[in-house]
Amino acid sequence: MSQYNKYYFQILVWKELDYGKMTEVEKQMLVSEVNLLRELKHPHIVRYYDRIIDRSNTTIYIVMEFCEGGDLGALIAKHRKEK
């Protein structure tokens, strides 16, 4: 299966980050996040698939599975408002 069609039947999203504006500490944290996501395989944790680095725009895209309910931050904010 080629690199371009291995995710053919899945809905994926990406997290877009401009690492050009990050401090060295933030860049190291980003590398750690990507490395950690790559290793995690659990049904209750969003699945990491790939990362794409666009050096010309200093942007990294972290490709992950789509979660229908939105992100955890939005869910937490929603529940705080409901209390």
Distance bins in CASP14 RR format, pairs under 12 A and 6 or more apart:
PFRMAT RR
TARGET T0000
AUTHOR 0000-0000-0000
RMODE 2
METHOD distances of the structure
MODEL  1
1 7 0 0 0 0 1 0 0 0 0 0 0
1 8 0 0 0 0 1 0 0 0 0 0 0
1 9 0 0 0 0 0 1 0 0 0 0 0
2 8 0 0 0 0 1 0 0 0 0 0 0
3 49 0 0 0 0 0 1 0 0 0 0 0
3 50 0 0 0 0 1 0 0 0 0 0 0
3 52 0 0 0 0 0 1 0 0 0 0 0
3 63 0 0 0 0 0 1 0 0 0 0 0
4 50 0 0 0 0 0 1 0 0 0 0 0
6 12 0 0 0 0 0 1 0 0 0 0 0
6 49 0 0 0 0 1 0 0 0 0 0 0
6 50 0 0 0 0 1 0 0 0 0 0 0
6 63 0 0 0 0 0 1 0 0 0 0 0
7 13 0 0 0 0 0 1 0 0 0 0 0
7 14 0 0 0 0 0 1 0 0 0 0 0
7 47 0 0 0 0 0 1 0 0 0 0 0
7 49 1 0 0 1 0 0 0 0 0 0 0
7 50 0 0 0 0 1 0 0 0 0 0 0
7 63 0 0 0 0 1 0 0 0 0 0 0
7 64 0 0 0 0 0 1 0 0 0 0 0
7 65 0 0 0 0 1 0 0 0 0 0 0
7 66 0 0 0 0 0 1 0 0 0 0 0
10 47 0 0 0 0 1 0 0 0 0 0 0
10 49 0 0 0 0 1 0 0 0 0 0 0
10 50 0 0 0 0 0 1 0 0 0 0 0
10 63 0 0 0 0 0 1 0 0 0 0 0
10 64 0 0 0 0 0 1 0 0 0 0 0
10 65 1 0 0 1 0 0 0 0 0 0 0
10 66 1 0 0 1 0 0 0 0 0 0 0
11 47 0 0 0 0 0 1 0 0 0 0 0
11 49 0 0 0 0 0 1 0 0 0 0 0
11 63 0 0 0 0 0 1 0 0 0 0 0
11 64 0 0 0 0 0 1 0 0 0 0 0
11 65 1 0 0 1 0 0 0 0 0 0 0
11 66 1 0 1 0 0 0 0 0 0 0 0
11 67 0 0 0 0 1 0 0 0 0 0 0
11 68 0 0 0 0 1 0 0 0 0 0 0
12 46 0 0 0 0 0 1 0 0 0 0 0
12 47 0 0 0 0 1 0 0 0 0 0 0
12 48 0 0 0 0 0 1 0 0 0 0 0
12 49 1 0 0 1 0 0 0 0 0 0 0
12 50 0 0 0 0 1 0 0 0 0 0 0
12 52 0 0 0 0 0 1 0 0 0 0 0
12 61 0 0 0 0 0 1 0 0 0 0 0
12 62 0 0 0 0 0 1 0 0 0 0 0
12 63 1 0 1 0 0 0 0 0 0 0 0
12 64 1 0 0 1 0 0 0 0 0 0 0
12 65 1 0 0 1 0 0 0 0 0 0 0
12 66 1 0 0 1 0 0 0 0 0 0 0
12 67 0 0 0 0 0 1 0 0 0 0 0
13 46 0 0 0 0 1 0 0 0 0 0 0
13 47 0 0 0 0 0 1 0 0 0 0 0
13 48 0 0 0 0 0 1 0 0 0 0 0
13 49 0 0 0 0 1 0 0 0 0 0 0
13 50 0 0 0 0 0 1 0 0 0 0 0
13 61 0 0 0 0 1 0 0 0 0 0 0
13 62 0 0 0 0 1 0 0 0 0 0 0
13 63 1 0 0 1 0 0 0 0 0 0 0
13 64 1 0 1 0 0 0 0 0 0 0 0
13 65 1 0 0 1 0 0 0 0 0 0 0
13 66 1 0 1 0 0 0 0 0 0 0 0
13 67 0 0 0 0 1 0 0 0 0 0 0
13 68 0 0 0 0 0 1 0 0 0 0 0
13 69 0 0 0 0 0 1 0 0 0 0 0
13 70 0 0 0 0 1 0 0 0 0 0 0
13 71 0 0 0 0 1 0 0 0 0 0 0
14 46 0 0 0 0 0 1 0 0 0 0 0
14 48 0 0 0 0 0 1 0 0 0 0 0
14 49 0 0 0 0 1 0 0 0 0 0 0
14 50 0 0 0 0 1 0 0 0 0 0 0
14 51 0 0 0 0 1 0 0 0 0 0 0
14 52 1 0 0 1 0 0 0 0 0 0 0
14 53 0 0 0 0 0 1 0 0 0 0 0
14 54 0 0 0 0 0 1 0 0 0 0 0
14 59 0 0 0 0 0 1 0 0 0 0 0
14 60 0 0 0 0 1 0 0 0 0 0 0
14 61 1 0 1 0 0 0 0 0 0 0 0
14 62 1 0 0 1 0 0 0 0 0 0 0
14 63 1 0 1 0 0 0 0 0 0 0 0
14 64 1 0 0 1 0 0 0 0 0 0 0
14 65 0 0 0 0 0 1 0 0 0 0 0
14 66 0 0 0 0 0 1 0 0 0 0 0
15 30 0 0 0 0 0 1 0 0 0 0 0
15 33 0 0 0 0 1 0 0 0 0 0 0
15 34 0 0 0 0 1 0 0 0 0 0 0
15 37 0 0 0 0 1 0 0 0 0 0 0
15 46 0 0 0 0 1 0 0 0 0 0 0
15 48 0 0 0 0 1 0 0 0 0 0 0
15 49 0 0 0 0 0 1 0 0 0 0 0
15 50 0 0 0 0 0 1 0 0 0 0 0
15 51 0 0 0 0 1 0 0 0 0 0 0
15 52 0 0 0 0 0 1 0 0 0 0 0
15 59 0 0 0 0 0 1 0 0 0 0 0
15 60 0 0 0 0 1 0 0 0 0 0 0
15 61 1 0 0 1 0 0 0 0 0 0 0
15 62 1 0 1 0 0 0 0 0 0 0 0
15 63 0 0 0 0 1 0 0 0 0 0 0
15 64 1 0 0 1 0 0 0 0 0 0 0
15 65 0 0 0 0 0 1 0 0 0 0 0
15 66 0 0 0 0 0 1 0 0 0 0 0
15 67 0 0 0 0 0 1 0 0 0 0 0
15 71 0 0 0 0 1 0 0 0 0 0 0
16 51 0 0 0 0 0 1 0 0 0 0 0
16 52 0 0 0 0 1 0 0 0 0 0 0
16 53 0 0 0 0 0 1 0 0 0 0 0
16 54 0 0 0 0 1 0 0 0 0 0 0
16 57 0 0 0 0 1 0 0 0 0 0 0
16 58 0 0 0 0 0 1 0 0 0 0 0
16 59 1 0 0 1 0 0 0 0 0 0 0
16 60 1 0 0 1 0 0 0 0 0 0 0
16 61 1 0 1 0 0 0 0 0 0 0 0
16 62 0 0 0 0 1 0 0 0 0 0 0
16 63 0 0 0 0 0 1 0 0 0 0 0
16 64 0 0 0 0 0 1 0 0 0 0 0
17 26 0 0 0 0 1 0 0 0 0 0 0
17 27 0 0 0 0 1 0 0 0 0 0 0
17 29 0 0 0 0 0 1 0 0 0 0 0
17 30 1 0 0 1 0 0 0 0 0 0 0
17 31 0 0 0 0 0 1 0 0 0 0 0
17 33 0 0 0 0 1 0 0 0 0 0 0
17 34 0 0 0 0 1 0 0 0 0 0 0
17 51 0 0 0 0 1 0 0 0 0 0 0
17 52 0 0 0 0 0 1 0 0 0 0 0
17 53 0 0 0 0 0 1 0 0 0 0 0
17 54 0 0 0 0 0 1 0 0 0 0 0
17 57 0 0 0 0 0 1 0 0 0 0 0
17 58 0 0 0 0 1 0 0 0 0 0 0
17 59 1 0 0 1 0 0 0 0 0 0 0
17 60 1 0 1 0 0 0 0 0 0 0 0
17 61 1 0 0 1 0 0 0 0 0 0 0
17 62 1 0 0 1 0 0 0 0 0 0 0
18 26 0 0 0 0 0 1 0 0 0 0 0
18 27 0 0 0 0 0 1 0 0 0 0 0
18 30 0 0 0 0 0 1 0 0 0 0 0
18 53 0 0 0 0 0 1 0 0 0 0 0
18 54 0 0 0 0 1 0 0 0 0 0 0
18 57 1 0 0 1 0 0 0 0 0 0 0
18 58 1 0 1 0 0 0 0 0 0 0 0
18 59 1 0 1 0 0 0 0 0 0 0 0
18 60 0 0 0 0 1 0 0 0 0 0 0
18 61 0 0 0 0 0 1 0 0 0 0 0
19 26 1 0 0 1 0 0 0 0 0 0 0
19 27 1 0 1 0 0 0 0 0 0 0 0
19 28 0 0 0 0 0 1 0 0 0 0 0
19 29 0 0 0 0 0 1 0 0 0 0 0
19 30 1 0 0 1 0 0 0 0 0 0 0
19 31 0 0 0 0 1 0 0 0 0 0 0
19 33 0 0 0 0 0 1 0 0 0 0 0
19 34 0 0 0 0 0 1 0 0 0 0 0
19 51 0 0 0 0 0 1 0 0 0 0 0
19 53 0 0 0 0 1 0 0 0 0 0 0
19 54 0 0 0 0 1 0 0 0 0 0 0
19 55 0 0 0 0 1 0 0 0 0 0 0
19 57 0 0 0 0 1 0 0 0 0 0 0
19 58 1 0 1 0 0 0 0 0 0 0 0
19 59 1 0 0 1 0 0 0 0 0 0 0
19 60 1 0 1 0 0 0 0 0 0 0 0
19 61 0 0 0 0 0 1 0 0 0 0 0
19 62 0 0 0 0 0 1 0 0 0 0 0
20 26 0 0 0 0 1 0 0 0 0 0 0
20 27 0 0 0 0 1 0 0 0 0 0 0
20 30 0 0 0 0 0 1 0 0 0 0 0
20 53 0 0 0 0 0 1 0 0 0 0 0
20 54 0 0 0 0 0 1 0 0 0 0 0
20 55 0 0 0 0 1 0 0 0 0 0 0
20 56 0 0 0 0 0 1 0 0 0 0 0
20 57 0 0 0 0 1 0 0 0 0 0 0
20 58 1 1 0 0 0 0 0 0 0 0 0
20 59 0 0 0 0 1 0 0 0 0 0 0
20 60 0 0 0 0 1 0 0 0 0 0 0
21 27 0 0 0 0 0 1 0 0 0 0 0
21 30 0 0 0 0 0 1 0 0 0 0 0
21 57 0 0 0 0 0 1 0 0 0 0 0
21 58 1 0 0 1 0 0 0 0 0 0 0
21 59 0 0 0 0 0 1 0 0 0 0 0
21 60 0 0 0 0 0 1 0 0 0 0 0
22 28 0 0 0 0 1 0 0 0 0 0 0
22 29 0 0 0 0 1 0 0 0 0 0 0
22 30 1 0 0 1 0 0 0 0 0 0 0
22 31 0 0 0 0 0 1 0 0 0 0 0
22 33 0 0 0 0 0 1 0 0 0 0 0
22 58 0 0 0 0 1 0 0 0 0 0 0
22 59 0 0 0 0 0 1 0 0 0 0 0
22 60 0 0 0 0 1 0 0 0 0 0 0
23 29 0 0 0 0 1 0 0 0 0 0 0
23 30 0 0 0 0 0 1 0 0 0 0 0
24 30 0 0 0 0 0 1 0 0 0 0 0
24 31 0 0 0 0 0 1 0 0 0 0 0
25 31 0 0 0 0 0 1 0 0 0 0 0
25 32 0 0 0 0 0 1 0 0 0 0 0
26 32 0 0 0 0 0 1 0 0 0 0 0
26 33 0 0 0 0 0 1 0 0 0 0 0
26 60 0 0 0 0 0 1 0 0 0 0 0
27 33 0 0 0 0 0 1 0 0 0 0 0
27 34 0 0 0 0 0 1 0 0 0 0 0
27 53 0 0 0 0 0 1 0 0 0 0 0
27 58 0 0 0 0 0 1 0 0 0 0 0
27 60 0 0 0 0 1 0 0 0 0 0 0
28 34 0 0 0 0 0 1 0 0 0 0 0
28 35 0 0 0 0 0 1 0 0 0 0 0
29 35 0 0 0 0 0 1 0 0 0 0 0
29 36 0 0 0 0 0 1 0 0 0 0 0
30 36 0 0 0 0 0 1 0 0 0 0 0
30 37 0 0 0 0 0 1 0 0 0 0 0
30 51 0 0 0 0 1 0 0 0 0 0 0
30 53 0 0 0 0 0 1 0 0 0 0 0
30 58 0 0 0 0 0 1 0 0 0 0 0
30 59 0 0 0 0 0 1 0 0 0 0 0
30 60 1 0 0 1 0 0 0 0 0 0 0
30 61 0 0 0 0 0 1 0 0 0 0 0
30 62 0 0 0 0 1 0 0 0 0 0 0
31 37 0 0 0 0 0 1 0 0 0 0 0
31 38 0 0 0 0 0 1 0 0 0 0 0
31 51 0 0 0 0 0 1 0 0 0 0 0
31 53 0 0 0 0 0 1 0 0 0 0 0
31 60 0 0 0 0 1 0 0 0 0 0 0
31 62 0 0 0 0 0 1 0 0 0 0 0
32 38 0 0 0 0 0 1 0 0 0 0 0
32 39 0 0 0 0 0 1 0 0 0 0 0
33 39 0 0 0 0 0 1 0 0 0 0 0
33 40 0 0 0 0 0 1 0 0 0 0 0
33 46 0 0 0 0 0 1 0 0 0 0 0
33 48 0 0 0 0 1 0 0 0 0 0 0
33 51 0 0 0 0 0 1 0 0 0 0 0
33 60 0 0 0 0 0 1 0 0 0 0 0
33 62 1 0 0 1 0 0 0 0 0 0 0
33 64 0 0 0 0 0 1 0 0 0 0 0
34 40 0 0 0 0 0 1 0 0 0 0 0
34 48 1 0 0 1 0 0 0 0 0 0 0
34 49 0 0 0 0 0 1 0 0 0 0 0
34 50 0 0 0 0 1 0 0 0 0 0 0
34 51 1 0 1 0 0 0 0 0 0 0 0
34 52 0 0 0 0 0 1 0 0 0 0 0
34 53 0 0 0 0 1 0 0 0 0 0 0
34 60 1 0 0 1 0 0 0 0 0 0 0
34 61 0 0 0 0 0 1 0 0 0 0 0
34 62 1 0 0 1 0 0 0 0 0 0 0
34 63 0 0 0 0 0 1 0 0 0 0 0
34 64 0 0 0 0 0 1 0 0 0 0 0
35 48 0 0 0 0 1 0 0 0 0 0 0
35 51 0 0 0 0 0 1 0 0 0 0 0
35 62 0 0 0 0 0 1 0 0 0 0 0
36 42 0 0 0 0 0 1 0 0 0 0 0
36 45 0 0 0 0 0 1 0 0 0 0 0
36 46 0 0 0 0 0 1 0 0 0 0 0
36 48 0 0 0 0 1 0 0 0 0 0 0
36 62 0 0 0 0 0 1 0 0 0 0 0
37 45 0 0 0 0 1 0 0 0 0 0 0
37 46 1 0 0 1 0 0 0 0 0 0 0
37 47 0 0 0 0 1 0 0 0 0 0 0
37 48 1 1 0 0 0 0 0 0 0 0 0
37 49 0 0 0 0 1 0 0 0 0 0 0
37 50 0 0 0 0 0 1 0 0 0 0 0
37 51 0 0 0 0 1 0 0 0 0 0 0
37 62 1 0 0 1 0 0 0 0 0 0 0
37 63 0 0 0 0 0 1 0 0 0 0 0
37 64 1 0 0 1 0 0 0 0 0 0 0
37 65 0 0 0 0 0 1 0 0 0 0 0
38 45 0 0 0 0 0 1 0 0 0 0 0
38 47 0 0 0 0 0 1 0 0 0 0 0
38 48 1 0 1 0 0 0 0 0 0 0 0
38 49 0 0 0 0 1 0 0 0 0 0 0
38 50 0 0 0 0 1 0 0 0 0 0 0
38 51 0 0 0 0 1 0 0 0 0 0 0
38 62 0 0 0 0 1 0 0 0 0 0 0
38 63 0 0 0 0 0 1 0 0 0 0 0
38 64 0 0 0 0 0 1 0 0 0 0 0
39 45 0 0 0 0 0 1 0 0 0 0 0
39 47 0 0 0 0 0 1 0 0 0 0 0
39 48 0 0 0 0 1 0 0 0 0 0 0
40 46 0 0 0 0 1 0 0 0 0 0 0
40 47 0 0 0 0 1 0 0 0 0 0 0
40 48 1 0 0 1 0 0 0 0 0 0 0
40 64 0 0 0 0 0 1 0 0 0 0 0
40 65 0 0 0 0 0 1 0 0 0 0 0
41 47 1 0 0 1 0 0 0 0 0 0 0
41 48 0 0 0 0 1 0 0 0 0 0 0
41 49 0 0 0 0 0 1 0 0 0 0 0
41 65 0 0 0 0 0 1 0 0 0 0 0
42 48 0 0 0 0 0 1 0 0 0 0 0
42 65 0 0 0 0 0 1 0 0 0 0 0
43 65 0 0 0 0 0 1 0 0 0 0 0
43 67 0 0 0 0 0 1 0 0 0 0 0
44 67 0 0 0 0 0 1 0 0 0 0 0
44 72 0 0 0 0 0 1 0 0 0 0 0
45 64 0 0 0 0 0 1 0 0 0 0 0
45 65 0 0 0 0 1 0 0 0 0 0 0
45 67 0 0 0 0 0 1 0 0 0 0 0
45 72 0 0 0 0 0 1 0 0 0 0 0
46 62 0 0 0 0 1 0 0 0 0 0 0
46 63 0 0 0 0 0 1 0 0 0 0 0
46 64 1 0 1 0 0 0 0 0 0 0 0
46 65 1 0 1 0 0 0 0 0 0 0 0
46 66 0 0 0 0 1 0 0 0 0 0 0
46 67 1 0 1 0 0 0 0 0 0 0 0
46 68 0 0 0 0 0 1 0 0 0 0 0
46 69 0 0 0 0 0 1 0 0 0 0 0
46 70 0 0 0 0 1 0 0 0 0 0 0
46 71 0 0 0 0 1 0 0 0 0 0 0
46 72 0 0 0 0 1 0 0 0 0 0 0
47 62 0 0 0 0 0 1 0 0 0 0 0
47 63 0 0 0 0 1 0 0 0 0 0 0
47 64 1 0 0 1 0 0 0 0 0 0 0
47 65 1 0 1 0 0 0 0 0 0 0 0
47 66 0 0 0 0 1 0 0 0 0 0 0
47 67 0 0 0 0 1 0 0 0 0 0 0
48 61 0 0 0 0 0 1 0 0 0 0 0
48 62 1 0 0 1 0 0 0 0 0 0 0
48 63 1 0 0 1 0 0 0 0 0 0 0
48 64 1 0 1 0 0 0 0 0 0 0 0
48 65 0 0 0 0 1 0 0 0 0 0 0
49 61 0 0 0 0 0 1 0 0 0 0 0
49 62 0 0 0 0 1 0 0 0 0 0 0
49 63 1 0 1 0 0 0 0 0 0 0 0
49 64 1 0 0 1 0 0 0 0 0 0 0
49 65 1 0 0 1 0 0 0 0 0 0 0
49 66 0 0 0 0 0 1 0 0 0 0 0
50 60 0 0 0 0 0 1 0 0 0 0 0
50 61 0 0 0 0 1 0 0 0 0 0 0
50 62 0 0 0 0 1 0 0 0 0 0 0
50 63 1 0 1 0 0 0 0 0 0 0 0
50 64 0 0 0 0 1 0 0 0 0 0 0
50 65 0 0 0 0 0 1 0 0 0 0 0
51 59 0 0 0 0 0 1 0 0 0 0 0
51 60 1 0 0 1 0 0 0 0 0 0 0
51 61 1 0 0 1 0 0 0 0 0 0 0
51 62 1 0 1 0 0 0 0 0 0 0 0
51 63 1 0 0 1 0 0 0 0 0 0 0
51 64 0 0 0 0 1 0 0 0 0 0 0
52 59 0 0 0 0 1 0 0 0 0 0 0
52 60 1 0 0 1 0 0 0 0 0 0 0
52 61 1 0 1 0 0 0 0 0 0 0 0
52 62 0 0 0 0 1 0 0 0 0 0 0
52 63 1 0 0 1 0 0 0 0 0 0 0
52 64 0 0 0 0 0 1 0 0 0 0 0
53 59 1 0 0 1 0 0 0 0 0 0 0
53 60 1 0 1 0 0 0 0 0 0 0 0
53 61 1 0 0 1 0 0 0 0 0 0 0
53 62 0 0 0 0 0 1 0 0 0 0 0
53 63 0 0 0 0 0 1 0 0 0 0 0
54 60 1 0 0 1 0 0 0 0 0 0 0
54 61 1 0 0 1 0 0 0 0 0 0 0
64 70 0 0 0 0 0 1 0 0 0 0 0
64 71 0 0 0 0 0 1 0 0 0 0 0
67 73 0 0 0 0 0 1 0 0 0 0 0
67 74 0 0 0 0 0 1 0 0 0 0 0
67 75 0 0 0 0 1 0 0 0 0 0 0
68 75 0 0 0 0 0 1 0 0 0 0 0
69 75 1 0 0 1 0 0 0 0 0 0 0
69 78 0 0 0 0 1 0 0 0 0 0 0
70 76 0 0 0 0 0 1 0 0 0 0 0
70 77 0 0 0 0 0 1 0 0 0 0 0
70 78 0 0 0 0 1 0 0 0 0 0 0
71 77 0 0 0 0 1 0 0 0 0 0 0
71 78 0 0 0 0 0 1 0 0 0 0 0
72 78 0 0 0 0 0 1 0 0 0 0 0
72 79 0 0 0 0 0 1 0 0 0 0 0
73 79 0 0 0 0 1 0 0 0 0 0 0
73 80 0 0 0 0 1 0 0 0 0 0 0
74 80 0 0 0 0 0 1 0 0 0 0 0
74 81 0 0 0 0 0 1 0 0 0 0 0
75 81 0 0 0 0 0 1 0 0 0 0 0
75 82 0 0 0 0 0 1 0 0 0 0 0
76 82 0 0 0 0 0 1 0 0 0 0 0
76 83 0 0 0 0 0 1 0 0 0 0 0
77 83 0 0 0 0 0 1 0 0 0 0 0
END
